[in-house]
Amino acid sequence: MSQLHELALRGCSPEPLMAYLKALGIFRLVAEQKDPTARAWWENDAFMLSSALDREDLEGFFLEDYKPTPIVSPWNGGSGFHKKDNSKAMDAILELESPRFQLWNEVVSIGKRIVSTGEDIADKKKIKEWTLAQCRSQFPDDALDWLDAAYVLTAGGAKFPPLLGTGGNDGRLEFSNNFMQNLVLALNIEEKRNGEETARKQVVAALFNEGSPELVKKQSTGFYNPGGVGGANASVGFNDDALTNPWDYALMFEGALMFAGAAARRLSPQSSSKAVFPFTVDNSAAGYGTSADSEYGDSSRAEFWAPLWNQAASLQELNHLVSEGRAQMGRRQGTNGTDFARAVAGLGTERGVSQFQRYGFMVRNGMSYLAAPLGRFYIPKDDNAAERAKLANVLFDLDGWMSRLKRNASGSSAPAGLGAALRQVENAIIEFCQRGGPRDLQEVLIAVGRAERWLASSGLRENVPPLNNLSWGWISHAKDDTAEFRLARAMASVLHEPPQGQRKVGPIRENFEPVDAAKGDWKDDSTAFVWTAADPLSNMLSVLERRCLEGQMQGLDDHHPPLNAPYSALLDDIVSFLNGRVDVQRLTDLALPLSFVRYRHRPEREDSQEGESLRAPFDLPAAYAAMKLTLLPGKFECPEFSDKVDISMEPSMLAMLRAGRVKDAYRMAYRRLVSSGLRPLSDSPGIPDRPEQGRRLAAALLFPLDSNAHCALAKRALRKPERQETTG
């Protein structure tokens, strides 16, 4: 058995795209032409190759034995096959009698015959499609790798992978002819232009990133290496030529052949045509620092997610990985970068892939496309793939809503605010897919809520209906041990379920947005909607005032406020809220999207109060307890104090609290309790008259409490009946 040599190819790295593709090209050629048992993997951003070749053997293989793949594109102008094309490199290769170019010469001869025949076609617009079909039918099987990577023929015409431009060219830059020109230089085919020692230095630099070889000027790397395209500020002067190591260019295209287009059955009316090519999807202008709203339009061609695996794999295993390189989410195929992140988070990978290097093909240099690195996506290392899938599955609820947002954001006249709102949502989703924690899912909810608020005030309401009926998973997966989430959940779940025959007040969502929750549509003439750009405390107070007013107008249940809710707040969290230890902005940012959840279908197995005791916190203000007792959604019932008692609501105290008149507001609550047969402990609120404290106290009255908490409030604010005091 031959000794295995493990080489670190530091000339290959995940960035730029040229270096990544070069790594795959080296591996493919070694495994196909020299050592079928070769294995490769990525380690600390270096490409590792294990094979029977030592360092000297590897260098010698490329300089002396490497058989280049026939990369020719007769369908392209400038490819060397047409009368006005530069064909010097092609002619130089054809003059060789080396067995290394036998297949190449055969393919070029077929290509020239096809182009000559195509000159007789009258309709010039059909020549390219005809040439593509002829190449597919006439090229030998060993030469089809380039065709599979460059295009896919479908019933709707040819589809081109963004990884290879539009069929092996990017505008006027023709890839196959440039490949031939670099190949001539790399293999020293024209000895007068390149010495043998220069060629060796160049291959050493390409493989191991060692030495300072002579680079070739005016050989553009296209969009594959943005740092090597030349132009303004490319060097110490105002302008400079592109500089290229010809081995980098040649091996890059050898690697690109790994990503041959998949079968056209991947195409569907709902999926992007780009999805027929491995690891390629539409662009999402999110998840990287240089994103711009315009990238939802035509300024971006696509995204490519380059897999990085950390376990030794054979070429056959890598080919299998690439053949499955699509983003599948349940029954739906992913279409963009955000979907790809979701697919990875939801399904993970069983092929040893540990990371993805994300690239976007974007307009960055005039009208030229560049393969811009968009960051690294790390796959979670834990073994709990099923739990990750459950977490990611909640995002399916957003699909229809986000699709409408994207359609409206991609138009040339799309408002800038829409792109910004959509980008925030996709940024949050990508971050959640990377980490998957409750806090990250809350950030998704907050971004969704902000986008919804933007829609509510925009002219796009006719095109995008409000988001409705989020599943219960959002509550269970976003739950964390913070007062902000618990209070937001309690407030968001406020809805009113009146007794049979009574008119109802809508859920609290109708106070947050101009919507008709029952119909799931916008409501332009909404009178319930009161949330404005004011501060969160003022908005919470406005919601409470509006619900109390609607309760009075509807004559609901002896004037009890419509504050029924399946979830209730903890009194300890109320104390934190009153003492300023709660982030009110985050609380209210969470409350809107949490109001989208279907609370009427809540699982019965979940407890509503999660351990709330019958004891009130010692620092709970008596003023809050007394005022809250006048705003219960139903009758007060606590055996230690009385049988069921109707305490009619006292909403007029809310206006006093807004003005900071805490003592006057407490006095009104005091009188209401006395008139209901209850005895407050004190005739003083114990809280000074301050506007901020009054508004915070009023806002806290919006949070729903359960019956256990009602008794705790009574113990904090009321005297027990005399008969109990005597016997006790």
C-alpha positions in Angstrom: 0.0 0.0 0.0 1.4 3.4 -1.0 2.3 5.8 1.8 -0.2 8.6 2.3 1.0 12.2 2.4 -1.0 14.9 4.1 -0.5 18.3 2.6 -1.8 21.6 3.7 -2.6 23.6 0.5 -2.4 27.1 1.9 -2.8 28.6 -1.5 -6.4 27.5 -1.2 -8.8 29.2 1.2 -12.5 29.9 1.5 -12.0 33.5 0.3 -11.9 34.7 -2.4 -14.1 32.5 -4.5 -11.2 31.9 -6.9 -9.2 30.3 -4.1 -12.1 28.1 -3.0 -12.9 26.8 -6.5 -9.1 26.2 -7.1 -9.1 23.9 -4.1 -11.9 21.8 -5.5 -10.1 21.8 -8.9 -6.9 20.4 -7.4 -8.8 17.7 -5.5 -10.9 16.7 -8.5 -7.9 16.4 -10.9 -5.7 14.5 -8.4 -8.5 12.0 -7.7 -9.6 11.5 -11.3 -6.1 11.5 -12.9 -3.6 10.3 -10.3 -5.0 8.8 -7.1 -8.6 7.7 -6.8 -8.2 7.1 -3.0 -7.4 10.8 -2.4 -9.2 12.5 0.5 -9.7 16.2 1.2 -11.1 18.5 3.9 -10.9 22.0 5.3 -8.9 22.7 8.5 -8.4 26.2 9.9 -9.3 27.7 6.6 -6.6 25.7 4.8 -7.4 23.0 2.3 -6.0 19.6 3.3 -5.2 16.9 0.8 -4.3 13.3 1.7 -3.1 11.2 -1.2 -0.2 9.1 -2.5 1.5 12.3 -3.8 4.0 14.1 -1.7 4.8 17.8 -2.3 7.2 17.2 -5.1 4.9 14.7 -6.8 2.0 17.1 -6.6 4.0 19.9 -8.3 5.2 17.5 -10.9 1.8 16.2 -11.7 0.4 19.6 -12.6 3.5 20.6 -14.6 4.0 17.3 -16.5 0.9 15.0 -16.3 -2.2 17.2 -15.8 -4.7 16.7 -18.6 -6.8 19.9 -18.9 -10.6 19.6 -19.2 -11.9 20.7 -22.6 -13.4 24.0 -21.4 -14.7 25.6 -24.7 -17.8 27.6 -25.4 -18.6 27.7 -29.1 -21.9 29.5 -28.4 -20.2 32.6 -27.0 -18.7 35.4 -29.0 -15.1 35.9 -28.2 -14.6 32.2 -27.5 -12.0 31.7 -30.2 -14.4 29.9 -32.5 -15.7 32.9 -34.5 -13.9 34.8 -37.3 -13.2 38.0 -35.3 -12.2 36.2 -32.1 -8.7 36.1 -30.6 -7.8 32.4 -31.3 -4.1 32.5 -30.5 -4.3 30.4 -27.4 -6.6 27.9 -29.1 -4.3 27.6 -32.0 -1.2 27.1 -29.8 -3.0 24.2 -28.1 -4.1 22.7 -31.4 -0.5 22.6 -32.6 0.6 20.4 -29.8 0.8 16.6 -30.4 0.7 15.7 -26.7 -1.7 13.0 -25.5 -2.6 15.4 -22.7 -4.7 17.4 -25.3 -6.1 14.6 -27.4 -9.7 15.0 -26.1 -9.3 18.8 -26.2 -8.4 18.7 -29.9 -11.4 16.4 -30.6 -13.8 18.8 -28.8 -12.5 21.9 -30.6 -12.9 20.2 -34.0 -16.5 19.4 -33.2 -17.1 22.9 -31.9 -15.7 24.5 -35.1 -17.9 22.2 -37.2 -21.0 23.3 -35.2 -20.2 27.0 -35.5 -19.6 26.6 -39.2 -23.0 24.9 -39.7 -24.8 27.5 -37.5 -23.7 30.3 -39.9 -26.4 29.2 -42.3 -29.2 29.8 -39.7 -31.2 32.9 -40.8 -32.6 33.8 -37.5 -29.6 35.0 -35.5 -31.5 35.2 -32.3 -31.8 31.4 -32.3 -28.2 30.6 -33.0 -27.1 30.4 -29.3 -29.9 28.1 -28.3 -29.2 25.9 -31.3 -25.5 25.8 -30.6 -26.1 24.8 -27.0 -28.2 21.9 -28.1 -25.8 20.8 -30.7 -22.9 20.8 -28.3 -24.9 18.8 -25.9 -25.7 16.1 -28.5 -22.3 16.0 -30.3 -19.6 16.4 -27.7 -18.1 13.2 -26.3 -19.3 12.1 -22.9 -15.9 12.8 -21.3 -16.3 16.5 -22.3 -19.8 17.1 -20.9 -18.6 18.3 -17.5 -18.2 21.8 -18.7 -21.6 21.9 -20.4 -23.3 20.6 -17.3 -21.7 23.3 -15.3 -22.3 26.1 -17.8 -26.0 25.6 -18.6 -29.1 23.4 -18.2 -31.5 23.0 -21.1 -35.1 23.1 -20.1 -38.5 23.3 -21.8 -38.4 27.0 -21.1 -35.0 27.5 -22.7 -31.4 27.4 -21.4 -30.8 28.2 -17.7 -27.4 29.6 -16.7 -25.7 29.2 -13.3 -24.6 32.5 -11.7 -21.4 30.8 -10.8 -20.4 30.8 -14.4 -22.1 34.0 -15.5 -24.5 33.6 -18.4 -23.2 30.5 -20.0 -19.4 30.9 -19.5 -19.1 34.7 -19.8 -19.7 37.8 -17.8 -20.7 40.6 -20.2 -17.8 40.9 -22.7 -15.4 38.7 -20.6 -15.4 35.2 -22.1 -14.3 32.6 -19.6 -13.2 29.7 -21.9 -10.9 31.8 -24.0 -9.3 33.3 -20.9 -8.9 29.8 -19.6 -7.0 28.8 -22.7 -4.8 31.8 -22.5 -3.9 31.1 -18.9 -3.4 27.5 -19.6 -0.9 28.3 -22.3 1.1 30.4 -19.8 0.7 27.9 -16.9 2.0 24.9 -18.9 4.7 26.9 -20.7 3.3 25.9 -24.1 4.9 29.0 -25.7 8.4 28.7 -24.1 9.5 32.1 -25.4 6.8 33.8 -23.3 7.3 31.9 -20.0 10.3 30.0 -18.6 10.1 26.6 -17.0 11.3 27.9 -13.7 8.7 30.7 -13.7 6.0 28.0 -14.3 7.2 26.0 -11.3 7.2 29.0 -9.1 3.7 29.8 -10.2 2.4 26.4 -9.4 4.1 26.4 -6.0 2.4 29.7 -5.2 -0.9 28.4 -6.4 -0.7 25.3 -4.2 1.1 26.4 -1.1 1.1 30.3 -1.2 4.8 30.3 -1.1 7.3 32.6 -2.9 6.7 35.6 -5.1 6.1 34.3 -8.6 5.8 36.5 -11.7 2.2 37.4 -12.2 0.6 38.0 -15.6 -0.8 41.4 -16.4 -4.1 42.1 -18.2 -5.5 38.6 -17.5 -8.7 39.5 -15.7 -10.0 37.1 -13.0 -13.5 38.4 -13.6 -15.8 38.5 -10.6 -14.0 35.5 -8.9 -11.3 37.6 -7.2 -12.5 41.2 -6.5 -9.1 42.1 -5.2 -7.3 41.2 -8.5 -9.5 43.0 -11.1 -7.2 46.0 -11.3 -8.6 49.5 -12.1 -8.7 52.6 -9.9 -6.9 52.4 -6.6 -5.8 48.8 -7.2 -2.2 49.6 -6.4 0.0 52.5 -5.2 -1.0 54.6 -8.3 -4.3 55.9 -9.5 -4.8 52.9 -11.8 -3.3 49.5 -12.4 -3.6 46.4 -14.5 -5.2 43.2 -13.3 -2.5 40.7 -12.1 -3.1 36.9 -12.2 -1.2 33.7 -11.5 -2.3 31.7 -14.5 -2.5 28.5 -12.4 -5.0 30.1 -10.1 -7.2 30.9 -13.1 -6.9 27.5 -14.7 -7.5 25.5 -11.6 -10.4 27.7 -10.6 -12.4 26.6 -13.6 -11.4 23.0 -13.1 -13.1 23.3 -9.7 -16.2 25.1 -11.0 -17.0 21.9 -12.9 -17.9 20.3 -9.6 -21.0 22.4 -9.5 -22.8 20.9 -12.5 -26.4 21.9 -12.9 -28.9 19.5 -11.4 -31.8 17.9 -13.2 -34.5 20.3 -14.3 -37.0 18.5 -12.2 -35.9 20.9 -9.4 -37.7 23.7 -11.2 -41.2 24.5 -10.1 -43.5 27.5 -10.4 -42.7 28.5 -6.8 -38.9 28.1 -7.0 -36.2 30.2 -8.5 -34.6 29.0 -11.7 -31.3 29.5 -10.0 -32.2 26.7 -7.6 -31.4 24.1 -10.3 -27.7 24.7 -9.6 -26.1 23.4 -6.4 -25.9 25.7 -3.4 -27.2 28.6 -5.6 -30.2 30.7 -4.6 -31.6 34.3 -5.1 -30.0 37.0 -3.1 -31.2 38.1 0.3 -30.0 41.6 1.2 -29.4 40.6 4.8 -26.9 39.0 7.0 -23.9 41.1 6.0 -22.7 44.7 6.7 -22.6 46.1 3.2 -26.2 45.1 2.3 -28.4 47.8 0.6 -32.1 48.0 -0.1 -31.4 48.1 -3.8 -30.1 44.5 -3.7 -33.7 43.3 -3.6 -33.9 44.4 -7.2 -31.6 43.9 -10.2 -28.3 44.9 -8.6 -27.7 41.3 -7.5 -27.5 38.2 -9.6 -27.7 35.5 -7.0 -26.0 33.9 -3.9 -23.6 30.9 -3.8 -23.1 29.0 -0.5 -19.8 27.3 -0.6 -19.7 24.2 1.7 -16.7 23.7 4.0 -16.4 20.2 5.4 -14.1 19.2 8.3 -14.0 15.4 7.7 -11.8 13.6 5.1 -14.0 12.9 2.1 -13.4 11.2 -1.2 -14.3 12.7 -4.5 -17.3 10.4 -4.8 -18.6 11.6 -1.4 -18.0 15.2 -2.4 -19.9 14.7 -5.7 -22.8 13.2 -3.8 -22.8 16.2 -1.4 -22.9 18.6 -4.4 -25.6 16.7 -6.1 -27.8 17.3 -3.1 -26.8 20.9 -2.7 -30.2 22.5 -2.5 -32.2 24.2 0.2 -35.2 22.1 1.1 -37.7 23.3 3.7 -40.4 20.8 4.2 -42.2 20.4 0.9 -40.9 23.8 -0.4 -37.6 24.4 -2.0 -35.7 27.4 -0.8 -35.3 30.3 -3.2 -33.0 32.8 -1.5 -30.2 33.2 1.0 -32.5 33.5 4.0 -34.3 30.2 3.0 -30.9 28.5 2.7 -30.0 29.6 6.2 -33.3 28.2 7.4 -32.8 24.9 5.6 -29.4 24.4 7.2 -30.7 25.3 10.6 -33.8 23.1 10.2 -32.2 20.0 8.6 -28.5 20.4 9.4 -26.2 18.1 7.4 -25.1 14.6 7.6 -22.1 15.0 5.2 -19.6 16.5 7.6 -20.3 20.1 6.4 -19.4 22.4 9.3 -19.6 25.8 7.7 -20.7 27.6 4.6 -18.9 30.6 3.0 -21.6 32.8 1.6 -21.0 34.8 -1.6 -23.2 37.2 -3.4 -22.8 38.0 -7.1 -23.5 41.8 -6.9 -22.9 45.0 -8.9 -20.1 46.6 -7.0 -17.7 48.1 -9.7 -19.7 50.3 -12.1 -21.9 47.7 -13.9 -19.6 44.8 -13.2 -20.5 41.9 -11.0 -18.2 40.8 -8.2 -18.4 37.6 -6.0 -18.5 39.5 -2.7 -18.0 37.4 0.4 -21.0 37.8 2.7 -19.7 36.1 5.8 -19.5 32.6 7.2 -22.4 30.6 8.3 -21.6 28.1 11.1 -23.7 25.0 11.5 -24.5 24.2 15.2 -22.4 21.3 16.5 -24.9 19.9 18.9 -26.6 16.6 18.1 -30.2 17.8 18.8 -31.1 18.2 15.1 -34.8 17.4 15.8 -35.1 20.2 18.3 -33.4 22.6 15.9 -35.8 21.6 13.2 -38.8 22.4 15.5 -37.4 25.8 16.3 -36.8 26.6 12.6 -40.2 25.3 11.6 -42.0 28.2 13.3 -40.6 30.4 10.5 -42.9 28.7 8.0 -45.7 30.9 9.4 -44.0 33.9 7.8 -43.5 32.5 4.3 -46.6 34.0 2.6 -46.3 37.4 4.3 -42.5 37.6 3.4 -43.1 36.6 -0.2 -45.5 39.5 -0.6 -43.0 41.9 1.0 -40.2 40.7 -1.4 -42.4 41.1 -4.5 -43.1 44.7 -3.5 -39.5 45.4 -2.5 -38.0 44.2 -5.7 -39.8 46.7 -8.0 -37.9 49.8 -9.3 -40.3 52.1 -7.6 -40.3 50.3 -4.2 -40.2 52.6 -1.2 -36.9 52.6 0.6 -38.5 51.9 3.9 -39.8 48.6 2.7 -36.4 47.3 1.8 -35.0 48.4 5.2 -37.9 46.7 7.0 -37.5 43.4 5.0 -33.7 43.4 5.5 -34.2 43.7 9.3 -36.5 40.7 9.3 -34.1 38.6 7.1 -31.1 39.7 9.3 -32.9 38.5 12.4 -33.8 35.2 10.7 -30.3 34.5 9.6 -28.9 35.3 13.1 -31.6 33.0 14.6 -30.6 30.2 12.3 -27.0 30.5 13.4 -27.7 30.4 17.1 -31.2 29.3 17.6 -31.8 30.6 21.1 -35.0 32.1 22.5 -33.5 35.6 22.5 -32.7 35.2 18.8 -36.3 34.2 18.0 -37.5 37.2 20.0 -35.3 39.4 17.7 -37.2 37.9 14.7 -40.5 38.8 16.3 -39.4 42.3 17.0 -38.2 42.8 13.4 -41.5 41.4 12.1 -43.4 43.7 14.4 -41.5 46.7 13.1 -42.1 45.7 9.5 -45.8 45.3 10.2 -45.9 48.8 11.8 -44.2 50.2 8.7 -46.8 48.5 6.5 -49.7 49.8 8.6 -48.6 53.4 7.9 -47.6 52.9 4.2 -49.5 52.8 0.9 -48.8 49.1 0.5 -51.5 47.9 2.7 -53.6 46.8 -0.3 -50.8 44.6 -1.5 -49.7 43.0 1.8 -52.4 41.9 4.3 -51.5 41.9 8.0 -49.8 38.9 9.4 -52.2 36.6 11.1 -52.4 33.4 13.1 -48.9 32.6 14.2 -48.6 29.1 15.6 -48.2 28.4 19.3 -44.6 27.4 18.7 -43.6 31.1 18.7 -44.7 31.4 22.4 -43.0 28.2 23.6 -39.7 28.6 21.6 -39.3 32.4 22.3 -39.9 32.0 26.0 -37.1 33.0 28.3 -36.7 33.9 31.9 -37.1 37.7 31.5 -39.8 40.0 32.8 -39.9 41.7 29.4 -41.1 38.5 27.6 -43.5 37.5 30.3 -45.2 40.9 30.5 -45.3 41.2 26.7 -46.9 37.8 26.4 -49.5 38.6 29.0 -50.4 42.0 27.4 -50.4 40.5 23.9 -52.8 37.8 24.9 -55.5 40.3 26.0 -58.8 39.5 24.2 -62.4 39.6 25.2 -64.7 36.6 25.2 -68.1 38.0 26.3 -70.9 35.8 27.6 -73.3 34.5 24.9 -75.4 37.2 23.4 -73.2 40.2 24.5 -71.4 42.4 22.1 -67.6 42.0 22.1 -64.5 44.2 22.2 -61.8 43.1 19.9 -58.4 41.6 20.9 -55.7 44.0 21.9 -54.1 43.7 18.5 -56.8 46.0 17.2 -55.5 48.6 19.6 -51.9 48.1 18.3 -52.8 48.3 14.5 -55.7 49.4 12.2 -56.9 45.8 11.6 -60.0 43.7 11.8 -58.6 40.7 13.6 -61.7 38.6 12.8 -61.4 39.2 9.1 -57.6 39.2 9.0 -57.4 42.4 7.0 -56.6 46.1 7.4 -59.3 48.4 8.7 -59.0 52.0 7.5 -61.8 53.4 9.7 -60.6 51.7 12.8 -61.6 53.5 16.0 -59.9 50.9 18.3 -56.4 51.7 16.9 -54.6 54.1 19.3 -50.9 53.2 19.1 -48.8 56.1 17.9 -45.2 57.2 17.7 -45.4 58.3 21.3 -43.4 56.7 24.1 -44.3 53.2 25.1 -45.8 54.2 28.5 -48.2 56.7 26.9 -49.2 54.2 24.3 -49.9 51.5 26.9 -52.1 54.0 28.8 -53.9 54.9 25.6 -54.7 51.3 25.0 -56.1 50.8 28.5 -58.2 54.0 28.2 -59.6 52.8 24.9 -60.5 49.4 26.1 -62.2 50.8 29.1 -64.1 53.2 26.9 -65.2 50.4 24.6 -66.3 48.4 27.6 -68.5 51.3 28.7 -69.9 51.9 25.3 -70.8 48.2 24.8 -72.2 47.9 28.3 -70.1 44.8 29.0 -70.7 42.8 32.1 -71.5 45.6 34.5 -68.8 47.8 33.2 -65.8 45.5 33.7 -62.9 46.4 31.4 -62.3 43.9 28.6 -58.9 42.6 29.8 -59.5 38.9 29.7 -56.4 36.9 28.8 -55.1 33.3 28.8 -51.8 34.5 30.1 -51.3 36.7 33.2 -48.5 38.7 34.6 -46.5 37.9 37.7 -46.7 40.4 40.5 -43.0 40.3 40.9 -42.7 41.4 37.3 -45.2 44.2 38.0 -43.0 45.4 40.8 -40.0 45.4 38.5 -42.0 47.3 35.9 -43.0 49.9 38.4 -39.5 50.3 39.8 -38.0 50.9 36.3 -36.1 47.6 36.1 -37.9 46.5 32.9 -37.0 47.5 29.4 -40.3 49.0 28.3 -39.3 49.5 24.7 -38.4 45.9 24.3 -41.6 44.8 26.1 -43.8 46.8 23.7 -41.7 45.8 20.7 -42.5 42.1 21.6 -46.1 42.7 22.4 -47.2 43.5 18.9 -45.9 40.4 17.1 -46.9 38.2 20.1 -50.5 39.5 19.5 -50.4 37.7 16.1 -50.5 34.3 17.9 -53.7 32.2 17.9 -54.4 32.5 21.6 -57.9 31.0 21.3 -56.3 27.6 20.5 -53.9 27.5 23.4 -52.8 24.0 24.5 -54.6 23.2 27.8 -51.5 21.5 29.2 -49.7 24.8 29.7 -50.1 26.6 33.0 -51.1 30.2 32.7 -49.4 31.5 35.8 -46.3 29.4 36.1 -46.1 29.4 39.9 -47.7 32.7 41.0 -48.3 32.5 44.8 -51.1 34.0 46.8 -48.7 36.4 48.5 -48.1 39.9 47.2 -44.5 41.1 47.0 -43.7 43.2 50.0 -42.7 46.1 47.8 -45.9 46.1 45.7 -47.4 49.6 46.1 -50.8 49.6 47.8 -51.9 52.2 45.3 -51.4 49.8 42.4 -53.2 47.0 44.2 -56.2 49.3 45.0 -56.5 50.7 41.5 -56.1 47.3 39.8 -59.0 45.9 41.9 -61.2 48.5 40.2 -60.2 47.3 36.7 -60.7 43.5 37.0 -62.2 41.8 33.9 -64.9 40.2 36.1 -66.2 39.9 39.6 -63.8 40.1 42.5 -63.8 36.8 44.4 -61.6 36.0 47.4 -63.0 34.0 50.4 -60.8 35.8 52.9 -62.5 39.1 52.1 -65.9 38.5 50.7 -68.1 36.5 48.4 -68.2 37.6 44.7 -68.3 41.4 44.5 -68.9 43.6 41.5 -66.3 46.4 41.5 -67.2 48.6 38.6 -64.3 50.0 36.7 -63.1 53.5 37.4 -61.4 54.6 34.1 -61.6 58.3 35.0 -58.6 57.8 37.3 -56.5 57.0 34.2 -56.6 60.6 33.0 -55.4 61.8 36.5 -52.5 59.3 36.4 -51.5 60.6 32.9 -51.3 64.1 34.4 -49.2 62.8 37.4 -52.0 63.3 39.9 -51.5 60.0 41.8 -53.2 61.1 45.0 -56.4 62.1 43.2 -56.4 58.9 41.1 -56.0 56.8 44.3 -58.8 58.7 46.0 -61.2 57.8 43.2 -60.2 54.1 43.4 -60.6 54.3 47.2 -64.1 55.6 46.9 -65.0 52.9 44.4 -63.8 50.1 46.7 -65.7 51.6 49.7 -68.9 51.8 47.6 -68.5 48.1 46.8 -68.4 47.2 50.5 -64.6 46.8 50.8 -62.3 48.6 53.2 -58.9 49.9 51.9 -56.0 49.8 54.4 -55.0 53.4 53.9 -56.5 56.6 52.5 -53.1 57.6 51.1 -51.4 56.1 48.0 -47.9 56.3 49.5 -46.6 57.5 46.1 -45.8 61.1 45.4 -47.4 63.1 42.5 -45.0 62.7 39.6 -45.9 62.5 35.9 -43.5 59.7 35.1 -44.6 57.6 38.1 -48.3 58.3 37.3 -47.9 57.1 33.7 -45.9 54.0 34.7 -48.5 53.2 37.3 -51.3 53.6 34.8 -49.5 51.5 32.2 -49.0 48.7 34.7 -52.8 48.4 35.1 -53.0 47.1 31.5 -51.3 43.8 32.4 -53.9 41.0 33.1 -53.7 39.1 36.3 -55.2 35.8 37.3 -57.6 35.1 40.3 -54.7 34.1 42.6 -53.1 37.5 42.0 -56.5 39.2 42.7 -56.4 37.8 46.3 -52.8 38.8 46.7 -53.8 42.4 45.7 -56.6 42.3 48.3 -54.1 41.4 51.0 -52.0 44.3 50.0 -54.7 46.9 49.7 -57.7 45.9 51.8 -58.7 45.3 55.4 -60.2 41.9 56.2 -63.9 41.9 57.3 -64.3 42.6 61.0 -65.9 39.2 61.6 -62.6 37.5 60.5 -60.5 39.9 62.5 -62.5 39.1 65.7 -62.3 35.3 65.2 -58.7 35.4 64.1 
